[in-house]
Amino acid sequence: MMASLSNRAIQKIAIRRIQNSKTRSVFMGIVILFATMILAFIASYAYNITHEYAAQTAYQAIYLNLSEDSISALQNDPRISSVGFYQSVGMTEKENGVTMGLVCSDENTMRLSNIVLSDGTMPEAADEILVEEGYLAAMQLDAQIGDPISVTYRNQASREMETYTFVIKGIISTTAESDANRIAYNAVVSSKFVQENEALSKQPLSAMIAVRDAGSYGNQELKELVQNIGAECGITADQIQVNNLYIDSNNASGGTVMTVLAVAAVLLGACALVIYNIFYISIVGNVTAFGQLRTIGATKKQIKKIVSIEGDRLALSFVPFGCLLGYVLAFLVDRQAFQAFTDFIIVLLSGIVAFIVVKLSAKKPAKVAMSISPIEAFKYSAYTGGKAETKKQHRLTPYSLALLNLCRNKRKSIMTFVSLALSGMLLVSLSSLLTSLDPTERAKQSFPYEASYTVELNRELLSPTVSITDLQADNPLTDELYQNLATVDGISEVICQKEIRVVLDGMETTIYGMNDYDKSALSSRLMAGTLPEPDAQSNNTLIVNISSPELGYLNKSYDVGDTVTFTLDGVGGQESIELVVAAIISDRNDASSFILPESVIEEIVPYSANSAYVLRATEEYSQATESAIQSMIAGVDALRLETLNDLIIQYESVFSTISVAVYSLLGFIAVFSIINLVNTCMTNIISRQKEIGLLRAVGLDHKQLSQMISIENAFQTFGSFLFSTILGLLAGQIICSFVQNIPGFNFVRYAFPLLPLLAYLLVVVFLQLGITMWADRYYRKSSVVEQIRTVD
């Protein structure tokens, strides 16, 4: 019996195999490096962003407009570890591109908001203030602690502009101070300042809370807890604001954990598949060499160990570089959120995971190498084919040779094809959705009647003490303004919108006015009853949108003939009004729950119920038209101008950001598929040198060889492109159709993803040409005799 090989010999054989197969080894190393880099980057970057969000605040909920009883109950609740009280004072007008919010808060609120007093002391006197150093720099103010600073702000209670001279008592810093594009800053004033202000002193306090032992709860459980605490302290649901971002960042739910694990599994699975394919193709292409090792005494375990050592050495050579690149990339992408030590640990763990994935990927191919006996090894073929095929005689052409080769290893061909097709299908289908996000249609949802401009009541003035009714009491949307707007060059028509604020079962809601244009649109959505005329006078004219989100939230339903009682909080005090439902409509894309003819609204309220003048234009946008409208409302603080053009630009930016994020994720997935394709093609070409040499010996010229390789590659590249395009476009249409039916998403208009498809096709063409050209050069550099004698 022949003695087995020594461990030293096994090590040398594994090293020699790596050295002799430089192309395969380098390619496998690049795959390992790239996969490790992506894994390390995603893990560290995701942690950094999550930690950054979590560090922005330290509270689980805010309770607004509290009564004295609610304040006392919160202070004595044993489930709360910390509670801070605050009151919003006002906001400065934008100047030098920045604003500053003034708030009266205690030290607990500052701590829970992660506002740090970096220098100075807390304000006590009415004229003392804490400001951010960044605000002073942005306003180009050369001021320090002890210096006066004049602040002009809009009073949160009175909604009037006020100017007050403070003395800087201290400097505060926040988690946002390092943001280069920051436009909003914070300032803290004393409680005495609030007490001395007539309007602010009547404002109720709000509170931030931190739950005791919050880490012991799941995120949904914690959200329910803070809502229950509020309810038990006499706080209504509309006064509770749950800090979902903080809770979700610190108290991951089972669903969140599963999502993260699923993404990691997809990434690691794609990496493992590529590495597995490289090892598998290498092993089955060199079974003869392993058979020779068996004949000189290598045992099955030693054969397995050779493959394992190859994988370990490649992993140890490239995984550290991948970790380093991932670490550097996480730093470059977001330097502010980067955490050197923590990210180092995360990257180190990612490297360990990548090393384990390489070992597992080499495990199955190693079993293939050790499972074949020395005699079988010399007869072993990595290709499989049907018995009937062996009896057929084929006319040898580049096309038939390519087809035969693809069919001889169906498993390898199918795995590569499916990998490419699935990633391509995902790209095409999601590209269809992203291309169908129409910013113009989304913006038009806020501009009815095909309008381009809206002059409306300035809702930035609204507060707990200032309602839309208060603005309408001295309504600046006058008949005179209506006439003046109608004379502006470029304006073809001015349409008035009306609304009134009412209370239904203790909850505020809005009744909107219906004009002639509205009735035409509502007619197509009529479910029951008869639509009244816009100039109707009867109280039997209420229109209910049964599909509105508000009614769904309130769990209310109405039928024609039902009487609905509203409380009108008007200028003359509260008054109950009863309206009878005349018609039921269904429109899930409209937030309006209740609609009345304009004439009825005018009868109900003693003031002007105008809420906006909607302006239709002769052209989509004109700077001269906007300037003319702006000049008419200049100085009227209660009015603001909104333009369709500005809103379109905003949504273009939002949709562009979404697209970049989605395409980046798709890019990571596609890269592994491309690597898998390139690996399969290249290793297939390298492992078939003997076969190619024999074909060249019997007359196959370079042109025919190039055609054969090109046809083989085209099956994977262009075949998967056609497959994924057809199925991806079909899936894209289905996705867009589904999204369109979601309330508020009717702006999605299916659009053929031409540019993404062209980019996809361009990548496929370059892959096809690149692999074919590389194969041609690879075979040209060696003679027929050298190829026949080649042993890897």
Buried (B, 14 or more C-beta within 10 A) or exposed (E): EEEBBEEEBBBEBBBEBBEEBEEBBEBBBBBBBBBBBBBBBBBBBBBBBBBBBBBBBBBBBBBBBBBEEBBEBBEEBEBBEBBBBBBBBBBBEEEEEBBBBBBBBBEBBBBBBBBBBEBBEBBEEBBBBBBBBBBBEBBEBEBEBEEEBEBEBBBBBBBEEBEBEBBBBBBBBBBBBEEEEBEBBBBBBBBBBBEEBEBBEEBBBBBBBBBEEBEEBBBBEBBEBBBEBBEEBBBBEEBBBBBEEBBBBBBBBEEBEEEBEEBBEEBBEBBBBBBBBBBBBBBBBBBBBBBBBBEEBBBBEBBBBBBBBBBBBBBEBBBBBBBBBBBBBBBEBEEEBBBEEEBEEBBBBBBEBBBEBBBBBBBEBBBBBBEBEBEEBEEBEBBEEEEEEEEEEEEBEBEEBBBBBBBBBEEBBEBBBBBBBBBBBBBBBBBBBBBBBBBBBBBBBEBBBEBBBBBBBBEEBBBBBBBBBBBBBEBBBEEEBBEBBEEBEBBEBBBBBBBBBBBBEEEEBBBBBBBEBBBEBBEEBBBBBEBBEBEBEEBBBBBBBBBBBBBBEBEBEBEBEEEBEBBBBBEEEEBEBEBBBBBBBBBBBBBBBBBBBBBBBBEBBEBBBBBBBBBBBEEEBBEEBBEBBBEBBEEEBBBBBBBBBEBBEEBBEEBEEEBEEBBEBBEBBBBBBBBBBBBBBBBBBBBBBBBBBBBBEEEBEEEBBBBBBBBBBBBBBBBBBEBBBEBBBBBBBEBBEEBBEEBEBBBBBBBBBEEBBEBBBEBBEEBBEEBBEBBBEBBEEBEBEEBBEBEB
